[in-house]
Amino acid sequence: MNPDKPAVHPADEVLPVWELLIFGLQHVLIMYAGAIAVPLIIGGVLGLPKEQIALLINCDLFACGVISILQSVGFWKFGVRLPVMMGVTFATVPSMIILAGDPEIGARGLYGSIIGAGIVTMILAPFVGKLIRFFPPVVTGTVIAVTGLTVLRIGINWAAGGNPTIKKMVDGVLLDVPNPNYGAPENLLFALLVLVVILLLAKFAKGFWANISVLVGLLVGFVLAWMTGRVDLAGLRQAAWFELVEPLAFGWPTFHPWAILSLSIVMLIVMVETIGLLLAVGEMVGRRPGPEGITRGLLVDGLGTVFGGIFNTFPYVSFSQNIGLVGVTGIKSRWVCAMAGAILIVFALFPKLGIIAASIPTYVLGGAGIVMFGMVCATGIKILSDVDYRNQHNLFIVAISVGIGLIPMIAPSFFGHFPKSLTPLTHSGIALSAIVSMLLNFYFNHFRARRAPLTAPAEV
């Protein structure tokens, strides 16, 4: 090694191209199911034909790719410059369903609202970014632990074969109906197989093979599912080989102030979630983002949402599904996520490739999801292990914040009598835990003798 050459932080390390491709593909396969779910839901509400829903999916993949590159690589005042993937937030789905179902708003009004909410998010980003000073380890660890527990539900549902209920249009109304395949024994066996492959590679493999344990597990599960006739490749033959993504495909957007306001409120709540997600990634790679870094990340959330509105898709935020992959593989380079963004763009332009990726059964993803999302929770616990519990007030902060953060998962109807406008908050354990832990830390510790600084020393 050259002693005169400055050391490169793992987050900035540029790996060989073939490694970037393989590691990037892992990120794409993990997030793919979530990436295409929202276009399917909103397309159904708008009553779009199959070819237009396919357009929404391609636009979504294209926007995911572009914004992921911007978030990871960074440009000017945009991008947290950490290994972060971007995806459509499910928190905005209830509001978008209402807007899309209103005949006076429709698709053009929906996209106008998305663009407006993205602009509002960019305006608010510098102010929300300053909240990082209220995230000492007791708050950061709590929020990251609750984030892991929250997204772990996704992995568990994947392993069982999807969600317990599925969306279905009945007489023009989108309803939740029971998923008949949820929890089928064969689903659980496939998920277990993938998990076992990952664990075997984690223990016995070294170097490169250990780093792609998730990808190998997914490939083994996919191949066996295909050999047993459990892979659905419907639409592959009809899909185009190449297709450009057309902006404003539904016409020029229209802007309705109240619709923009409703989505902006949701995005404000999502911004609090984003702080927790970016802190989780920062802890995993050893580069905790400070106020400036958080602001750059939130600005990409806003710009990505504007970009989504222009390219016929939806609000974008940092994607929680990919955080755990950084911890499982130990690959901390942000250029891996940049490559994953490029792969998503290719999938958008070559629809046949996208359909193959979409055909991975959810129960195959579940085996990987359990270990990855559990890794996020473990990171939060690791941070909490360094908290000074001789100060008993910190025990109160952790106990109450975790308890309230788990309410949406443990008791979904707990806030059933609250106004529906508060649904994005009351159904987000991450946002609840972040808000409660910040308030409790402020109450217990802010006016004390300040034994410890409120900000971490290493910031970017």
Residue pairs with C-beta under 8 A, 6 or more apart in sequence:
9 286
9 287
10 285
10 286
10 332
10 333
11 81
11 82
11 83
11 285
11 286
11 287
11 332
11 333
11 334
12 81
12 333
12 334
13 332
13 333
13 335
14 333
14 335
15 23
15 331
15 333
15 335
15 336
19 208
20 333
20 335
20 336
20 338
20 339
21 339
21 343
22 212
22 215
23 211
23 212
23 329
23 331
23 333
23 336
23 339
24 336
24 337
24 338
24 339
24 340
24 341
24 342
24 343
25 215
25 340
25 343
26 212
26 214
26 215
26 218
26 325
26 329
27 85
27 322
27 325
27 336
27 337
27 340
28 340
28 343
28 344
28 347
28 357
29 215
29 218
29 357
29 360
29 365
30 214
30 321
30 322
30 325
30 365
30 368
30 369
30 372
31 64
31 85
31 87
31 319
31 321
31 322
32 357
32 358
32 360
33 158
33 358
33 360
33 362
33 365
34 87
34 88
34 90
34 154
34 319
34 321
35 60
35 61
35 64
35 87
35 88
35 344
36 57
36 60
36 61
36 358
37 90
38 60
38 88
38 90
38 93
38 314
39 53
39 56
39 57
39 59
39 60
39 88
39 313
39 314
40 53
40 57
41 93
41 97
41 167
41 174
42 56
42 93
42 96
42 97
42 100
42 110
42 314
43 52
43 53
43 56
44 53
44 167
44 169
44 174
45 96
45 97
45 100
45 101
45 174
46 100
46 106
46 107
46 110
47 172
48 56
54 235
54 239
54 351
55 246
55 249
55 312
56 312
56 313
57 354
58 243
58 245
58 348
58 349
58 351
58 354
59 245
59 249
59 311
59 312
59 313
59 348
60 88
60 308
60 313
60 314
60 348
61 344
61 345
61 347
61 348
61 354
62 245
62 311
62 344
62 345
62 348
62 349
63 304
63 307
63 308
63 311
63 313
63 316
64 85
64 86
64 87
64 88
64 316
64 341
64 344
65 340
65 341
65 342
65 343
65 344
65 345
65 347
65 348
66 307
66 341
66 345
67 86
67 300
67 303
67 304
67 307
67 308
67 316
67 341
68 84
68 85
68 86
68 337
68 338
68 340
68 341
68 344
69 338
69 341
69 342
70 78
70 79
70 300
70 303
70 304
71 78
71 79
71 80
71 84
71 85
71 86
71 297
71 300
71 304
71 318
71 337
72 79
72 81
72 82
72 83
72 84
72 334
72 335
72 337
72 338
72 341
73 79
73 81
73 334
73 335
73 338
74 80
74 81
74 296
77 295
77 296
77 299
78 296
78 299
78 300
78 303
79 296
79 297
79 300
80 278
80 281
80 289
80 293
80 294
80 296
80 297
80 300
80 318
81 293
81 296
81 334
81 460
82 278
82 281
82 282
82 285
82 287
82 289
82 293
82 297
82 334
83 281
83 285
83 322
83 326
83 331
83 332
83 333
83 334
83 336
83 337
84 277
84 278
84 281
84 297
84 318
84 319
84 322
84 334
84 337
85 318
85 319
85 321
85 322
85 337
85 340
85 341
86 300
86 301
86 304
86 316
86 317
86 318
86 319
86 341
87 316
87 317
87 319
87 321
88 308
88 313
88 314
88 315
88 316
88 317
89 270
89 314
89 315
89 316
89 317
91 266
91 269
91 270
91 273
91 424
91 427
91 428
92 263
92 266
92 267
92 270
92 314
92 315
92 424
94 420
94 423
94 424
95 262
95 263
95 266
95 424
96 110
96 114
96 263
96 314
97 174
98 262
99 105
99 109
99 110
99 113
99 259
99 262
99 263
100 106
100 107
100 110
102 109
105 113
105 254
105 256
105 259
107 250
107 251
108 250
108 251
108 252
108 253
108 254
109 253
109 254
109 255
109 256
109 259
110 259
111 248
111 250
111 253
111 309
111 310
111 312
112 253
112 254
112 255
112 256
112 259
112 260
112 309
113 255
113 256
113 259
113 260
113 262
113 263
113 309
114 263
114 305
114 306
114 308
114 309
114 314
114 315
115 253
115 255
115 305
115 306
115 309
115 310
116 255
116 259
116 260
116 263
116 264
117 260
117 263
117 264
117 266
117 267
117 305
117 315
118 267
118 302
118 303
118 304
118 305
118 306
118 307
118 308
118 309
118 315
119 302
119 306
120 260
120 264
120 267
120 302
121 264
121 267
121 268
121 271
121 298
121 301
121 302
121 305
122 299
122 302
122 303
122 306
123 302
124 268
124 271
124 298
124 302
125 271
125 295
125 298
125 299
125 301
125 302
126 295
128 268
128 271
128 272
128 275
128 294
128 295
128 298
129 275
129 291
129 292
129 294
129 295
129 298
130 291
130 295
131 272
131 275
131 294
131 438
132 275
132 279
132 289
132 290
132 291
132 294
132 455
133 291
133 454
133 455
134 438
134 441
134 442
134 454
135 143
135 275
135 279
135 438
135 454
136 441
136 445
136 452
136 453
136 454
136 455
136 456
137 383
137 384
137 386
137 387
137 456
138 384
138 387
138 394
138 397
138 398
138 437
138 441
139 397
139 401
139 434
139 437
139 438
139 441
140 276
140 279
140 283
140 380
140 383
141 380
141 381
141 382
141 383
141 384
141 386
141 387
141 398
142 380
142 384
142 397
142 398
142 401
142 402
142 405
142 433
142 437
143 275
143 276
143 279
143 380
143 401
143 405
143 430
143 433
143 434
143 437
144 276
144 279
144 280
144 283
144 376
144 377
144 379
144 380
144 383
145 377
145 379
145 380
145 381
145 383
145 384
145 402
146 380
146 401
146 402
146 405
146 406
146 429
146 430
146 433
147 273
147 276
147 277
147 280
147 320
147 323
147 376
147 377
147 380
147 430
148 324
148 373
148 374
148 375
148 376
148 377
148 378
148 379
148 380
149 377
149 405
149 406
149 409
149 429
150 320
150 405
150 408
150 409
150 429
150 430
151 320
151 321
151 323
151 324
151 373
151 376
152 369
152 370
152 373
152 374
152 376
152 377
153 409
154 321
154 369
154 373
155 365
155 366
155 368
155 369
155 370
155 371
155 372
155 373
155 374
156 366
156 369
156 370
157 163
157 164
157 182
157 362
157 366
158 191
158 362
158 363
158 365
158 366
158 369
159 187
159 188
159 191
159 363
159 366
159 367
159 369
159 370
160 182
160 183
160 184
160 187
160 188
160 191
160 363
160 366
161 179
161 181
161 182
161 183
161 184
161 187
161 361
161 362
161 363
162 179
162 181
162 182
162 362
163 179
163 182
164 178
164 179
164 182
165 176
165 177
165 178
165 179
166 176
166 177
166 178
166 179
167 174
167 175
167 176
168 174
168 175
168 176
168 177
169 175
170 177
181 187
186 230
187 361
187 363
187 366
188 363
190 221
190 224
190 225
190 361
190 363
190 364
190 366
190 367
191 221
191 363
191 364
191 366
191 367
191 370
192 367
193 220
193 221
193 224
193 367
194 217
194 218
194 220
194 221
194 364
194 366
194 367
194 368
195 217
195 367
195 368
195 370
195 371
196 367
197 213
197 216
197 217
197 220
197 221
197 367
198 213
198 214
198 216
198 217
198 328
198 367
198 368
198 371
199 371
201 209
201 210
201 213
201 216
201 217
202 210
202 213
202 328
205 213
209 216
210 329
210 330
211 329
211 330
211 331
212 329
213 328
213 329
214 325
214 328
214 329
214 368
214 371
214 372
217 367
217 368
218 360
218 364
218 365
218 368
221 360
221 361
221 363
221 364
221 367
222 231
222 360
222 361
222 364
225 231
225 361
225 364
230 361
231 359
231 360
231 361
232 359
233 355
233 356
233 359
235 355
236 352
236 355
236 356
236 359
239 351
239 352
239 354
239 355
240 351
240 352
241 350
241 351
241 352
242 349
242 350
243 349
243 350
243 351
244 349
245 311
245 348
245 349
246 312
247 310
247 311
247 312
248 310
248 312
249 312
250 312
253 309
262 421
263 315
265 421
265 424
266 315
266 424
267 301
267 302
267 305
267 315
269 424
269 425
269 428
269 431
270 301
270 315
270 317
270 424
270 428
270 431
271 298
271 301
272 430
272 431
272 434
272 435
273 317
273 428
273 430
273 431
273 434
274 297
274 298
274 301
274 317
274 318
275 294
275 298
275 434
276 430
276 433
276 434
277 317
277 318
277 320
277 323
277 430
278 289
278 293
278 294
278 297
278 318
279 288
279 289
280 323
280 376
280 379
280 380
281 318
281 323
281 326
282 288
282 289
282 293
283 379
283 382
283 383
284 323
284 326
284 327
284 332
284 379
285 326
285 332
286 332
287 458
287 460
288 456
288 458
288 459
288 460
289 297
289 459
289 460
290 455
290 456
290 459
290 460
291 459
292 459
292 460
293 459
293 460
297 318
301 315
301 316
301 317
301 318
304 315
304 316
304 317
305 314
305 315
305 316
307 316
308 314
308 315
308 316
320 376
320 430
321 369
321 372
321 373
322 337
323 372
323 376
324 371
324 372
324 373
324 374
324 375
324 376
325 372
326 332
327 372
327 375
327 376
327 378
327 379
328 371
328 372
328 375
346 353
347 353
347 354
347 357
348 354
384 398
387 394
387 398
388 394
388 452
389 395
391 445
391 451
393 444
393 445
394 444
394 445
396 440
396 444
397 437
397 440
397 441
397 444
398 437
400 436
400 440
401 433
401 436
401 437
401 440
402 433
404 432
404 433
404 436
405 429
405 430
405 432
405 433
405 436
406 429
407 414
407 415
407 429
407 432
408 414
408 415
408 426
408 427
408 428
408 429
408 432
409 429
412 427
414 426
415 422
415 426
415 427
418 426
424 431
425 431
425 432
426 432
446 454
